[in-house]
């Protein structure tokens, strides 16, 4: 439970960390042309906790902390499906959006990325470890081993804690290699719009027990979490650009509809 305590301690200080200090706000104004005292935008990195092997897991909060709509983007949850990390990195380096608050986890499974494995360092598929219809799947060493119990892994507990604290209206989980946007169980209009903007087909994939997106769609009423399966290999510059633009437009679109 140490990992949960760490992330809760970090999230308890969200106000102090996000409502930026004068010096950090001045740096933001220099970067993006924001008028001091008028547009209270932030761009801050939070340490959520650590992986099984002690690697740090960070979230970046970027945008308007008073925005009614919040978005979360997870670049990678499977360590051998890393094309979304480039999209997350691009979002992190972009100016804060004015009409939404964007949360970015570049990499939820740093041990898996380091080892080029789907699973974390315990051999658990993190996307089978969430509490939605969780059940025992395979044994350790199996491709989709779901762990000894739901939320057994520090990485999935960190993500759960952040989602429950932030309560994002839209969450995008990047995967590979199918090259589709999944109808994951939230608002299909959002999923369809995103698919259109990134030029990927929309389809309904199998819903696996313990999946993160299904858990959020069931747990947070009115939210939409969905999976984007990027094509195999490294993301092209064009796909990164389309994806980051689509994410920012989703936030602005939802803000206008509020």
C-alpha positions as CSV (number, residue, x, y, z in Angstrom):
1,X,0.0,0.0,0.0
2,X,3.1,2.3,0.1
3,X,2.5,3.2,-3.6
4,X,-1.0,4.3,-2.9
5,X,0.2,6.4,0.1
6,X,2.7,8.1,-2.1
7,X,0.3,9.0,-4.9
8,X,-2.4,10.2,-2.4
9,X,0.2,12.4,-0.8
10,X,1.1,13.8,-4.1
11,X,-2.5,14.3,-5.2
12,X,-3.4,15.9,-1.8
13,X,-1.1,18.7,-2.9
14,X,-2.6,19.1,-6.3
15,X,-3.8,22.6,-5.5
16,X,-0.4,23.8,-4.5
17,X,1.3,22.1,-7.4
18,X,-1.1,23.1,-10.1
19,X,-2.1,26.6,-9.2
20,X,1.3,27.7,-10.2
21,X,3.6,30.1,-8.3
22,X,4.4,33.5,-9.7
23,X,7.8,32.5,-11.0
24,X,6.4,29.4,-12.8
25,X,3.5,31.4,-14.2
26,X,6.0,34.0,-15.5
27,X,7.9,31.2,-17.3
28,X,4.7,30.1,-18.8
29,X,3.8,33.5,-20.0
30,X,7.2,33.8,-21.7
31,X,6.7,30.5,-23.4
32,X,3.1,30.8,-24.6
33,X,2.1,34.5,-24.7
34,X,-0.3,34.2,-21.7
35,X,-1.1,37.4,-20.0
36,X,-0.1,37.4,-16.3
37,X,-3.1,37.6,-14.0
38,X,-5.5,37.0,-16.8
39,X,-4.9,33.4,-18.0
40,X,-4.0,31.2,-15.1
41,X,-2.6,28.3,-17.1
42,X,-0.2,25.7,-15.6
43,X,2.3,23.2,-16.8
44,X,3.5,21.0,-13.9
45,X,5.0,17.6,-13.5
46,X,3.9,15.4,-10.5
47,X,5.7,12.3,-9.2
48,X,2.9,9.8,-8.8
49,X,5.0,7.0,-7.4
50,X,7.3,4.2,-8.5
51,X,7.1,1.0,-10.5
52,X,7.8,-2.5,-9.1
53,X,11.6,-2.0,-9.8
54,X,11.5,1.6,-8.4
55,X,11.4,3.5,-11.6
56,X,9.5,6.9,-11.2
57,X,6.1,7.3,-12.8
58,X,5.2,10.9,-13.5
59,X,2.1,12.8,-14.7
60,X,2.1,16.2,-16.3
61,X,-0.8,18.6,-15.8
62,X,-1.1,21.2,-18.5
63,X,-3.8,23.8,-19.2
64,X,-6.5,25.6,-17.2
65,X,-6.9,24.2,-13.7
66,X,-10.4,25.7,-13.5
67,X,-11.5,24.1,-16.8
68,X,-14.7,22.0,-16.3
69,X,-13.4,19.3,-18.6
70,X,-10.3,17.3,-17.9
71,X,-8.6,14.9,-20.2
72,X,-6.1,12.1,-19.4
73,X,-3.7,10.6,-22.0
74,X,-1.6,7.5,-21.2
75,X,1.1,6.9,-23.7
76,X,1.9,3.3,-22.8
77,X,0.5,0.7,-20.4
78,X,2.1,-2.3,-22.3
79,X,5.9,-2.1,-22.3
80,X,6.2,-3.4,-25.9
81,X,3.6,-1.0,-27.3
82,X,5.4,2.3,-27.1
83,X,4.3,4.3,-30.1
84,X,2.0,6.4,-27.9
85,X,4.9,7.7,-25.9
86,X,5.9,10.0,-28.7
87,X,2.4,11.5,-28.7
88,X,2.5,12.0,-24.9
89,X,5.9,13.6,-25.2
90,X,4.7,15.9,-27.9
91,X,1.7,17.0,-25.7
92,X,4.1,17.5,-22.7
93,X,6.2,19.9,-24.8
94,X,3.3,21.9,-26.3
95,X,1.9,25.1,-24.8
96,X,-0.8,24.5,-22.2
97,X,-4.3,24.4,-23.7
98,X,-6.5,27.3,-22.8
99,X,-9.9,25.6,-22.7
100,X,-9.1,22.3,-20.8
101,X,-6.8,20.7,-18.3
102,X,-4.8,17.9,-19.9
103,X,-3.2,15.2,-17.8
104,X,-0.4,13.2,-19.4
105,X,1.2,9.9,-18.2
106,X,3.9,9.3,-20.7
107,X,4.6,5.8,-19.5
108,X,2.7,3.8,-16.9
109,X,4.9,0.7,-17.3
110,X,8.5,1.8,-17.3
111,X,9.8,-1.6,-16.2
112,X,8.0,-3.2,-19.2
113,X,9.4,-0.5,-21.5
114,X,12.9,-1.1,-20.3
115,X,12.6,-4.9,-20.8
116,X,10.5,-4.6,-23.9
117,X,7.8,-6.8,-22.4
118,X,4.0,-6.4,-22.4
119,X,3.8,-7.0,-18.7
120,X,5.3,-5.2,-15.7
121,X,8.3,-6.6,-13.6
122,X,5.9,-9.0,-11.8
123,X,4.9,-10.5,-15.1
124,X,1.4,-8.9,-14.8
125,X,-0.6,-7.5,-17.7
126,X,-1.6,-4.1,-16.2
127,X,-4.5,-3.9,-18.6
128,X,-6.0,-7.0,-17.0
129,X,-5.4,-5.8,-13.4
130,X,-8.2,-3.3,-13.0
131,X,-11.3,-4.0,-10.9
132,X,-13.8,-4.2,-13.9
133,X,-14.9,-7.9,-14.0
134,X,-11.5,-8.9,-12.9
135,X,-10.8,-12.6,-12.8
136,X,-7.8,-14.9,-12.8
137,X,-6.3,-15.1,-16.4
138,X,-3.4,-17.4,-17.1
139,X,-0.5,-18.0,-14.9
140,X,2.6,-15.9,-14.3
141,X,4.6,-16.0,-17.5
142,X,1.4,-16.0,-19.6
143,X,0.9,-13.1,-22.0
144,X,-2.3,-11.8,-20.2
145,X,-1.6,-12.9,-16.7
146,X,-3.9,-10.7,-14.6
147,X,-2.1,-10.9,-11.3
148,X,-3.0,-12.5,-8.0
149,X,-5.9,-10.1,-7.5
150,X,-7.2,-6.8,-8.9
151,X,-5.0,-3.8,-8.4
152,X,-2.2,-6.0,-7.1
153,X,0.3,-3.9,-9.0
154,X,1.7,-0.5,-8.0
155,X,1.4,0.9,-11.5
156,X,-2.4,0.1,-11.8
157,X,-3.0,1.5,-8.3
158,X,-1.3,4.7,-9.2
159,X,-3.4,5.1,-12.3
160,X,-6.6,4.3,-10.4
161,X,-5.8,6.8,-7.7
162,X,-5.1,9.6,-10.2
163,X,-8.3,8.9,-12.2
164,X,-10.4,8.9,-9.1
165,X,-8.8,12.1,-7.9
166,X,-8.9,14.0,-11.2
167,X,-12.1,12.4,-12.6
168,X,-11.2,13.0,-16.3
169,X,-14.1,13.3,-18.7
170,X,-12.1,11.8,-21.5
171,X,-9.2,9.3,-21.1
172,X,-7.2,7.9,-24.0
173,X,-5.1,4.8,-23.6
174,X,-2.6,4.2,-26.4
175,X,-1.9,0.6,-27.5
176,X,-0.5,-1.2,-30.6
177,X,-0.5,-2.6,-33.2
178,X,-4.0,-2.9,-34.8
179,X,-4.3,0.6,-36.2
180,X,-7.9,1.3,-35.0
181,X,-9.9,3.3,-32.5
182,X,-11.9,1.1,-30.2
183,X,-15.6,1.6,-29.3
184,X,-14.6,1.0,-25.7
185,X,-18.0,1.6,-24.0
186,X,-18.1,5.3,-23.4
187,X,-19.6,8.0,-25.6
188,X,-19.2,6.6,-29.1
189,X,-19.6,10.2,-30.6
190,X,-16.3,11.1,-28.9
191,X,-14.6,7.9,-30.1
192,X,-15.9,8.4,-33.6
193,X,-14.8,12.0,-33.8
194,X,-11.3,11.1,-32.6
195,X,-11.1,8.3,-35.1
196,X,-12.1,10.7,-37.9
197,X,-9.5,13.3,-36.9
198,X,-6.6,10.8,-36.7
199,X,-7.7,8.9,-39.9
200,X,-8.1,5.5,-38.2
201,X,-11.1,3.2,-38.5
202,X,-13.5,2.9,-35.6
203,X,-14.3,-0.7,-34.6
204,X,-15.4,-2.6,-31.5
205,X,-12.7,-4.8,-30.1
206,X,-13.2,-7.6,-27.5
207,X,-13.7,-6.2,-24.0
208,X,-11.3,-8.0,-21.7
209,X,-11.8,-8.4,-17.9
210,X,-9.7,-6.1,-15.9
211,X,-9.2,-3.5,-18.6
212,X,-8.5,0.1,-17.5
213,X,-10.8,1.8,-20.0
214,X,-13.8,-0.5,-19.1
215,X,-13.2,0.1,-15.4
216,X,-13.3,3.9,-15.8
217,X,-16.3,3.8,-18.1
218,X,-18.2,1.8,-15.5
219,X,-16.8,3.6,-12.4
220,X,-17.1,7.2,-13.5
221,X,-20.6,8.0,-14.8
222,X,-20.5,10.5,-17.7
223,X,-16.8,9.9,-18.5
224,X,-15.4,8.3,-21.7
225,X,-12.3,6.2,-21.6
226,X,-11.3,4.5,-24.8
227,X,-8.4,2.6,-26.5
228,X,-6.5,3.8,-29.5
229,X,-4.6,1.0,-31.2
230,X,-1.8,2.7,-33.1
231,X,-0.2,0.9,-36.1
232,X,2.9,-1.3,-35.6
233,X,6.3,0.3,-35.3
234,X,7.3,3.9,-34.6
235,X,4.6,6.5,-34.9
236,X,5.1,8.7,-38.0
237,X,5.5,12.4,-37.5
238,X,2.1,12.9,-39.3
239,X,0.3,10.5,-36.9
240,X,1.9,12.2,-33.9
241,X,0.8,15.6,-35.2
242,X,-2.8,14.4,-36.0
243,X,-3.1,12.7,-32.6
244,X,-1.9,15.6,-30.5
245,X,-4.1,18.0,-32.5
246,X,-7.1,15.7,-32.1
247,X,-6.6,15.5,-28.3
248,X,-6.4,19.3,-28.0
249,X,-9.5,19.8,-30.2
250,X,-11.4,17.2,-28.1
251,X,-10.7,19.3,-25.0
252,X,-11.7,22.5,-26.6
253,X,-14.8,21.0,-28.2
254,X,-16.0,19.5,-24.8
255,X,-15.3,22.9,-23.1
256,X,-17.5,24.7,-25.7
257,X,-20.3,22.3,-25.3
258,X,-20.4,22.6,-21.5
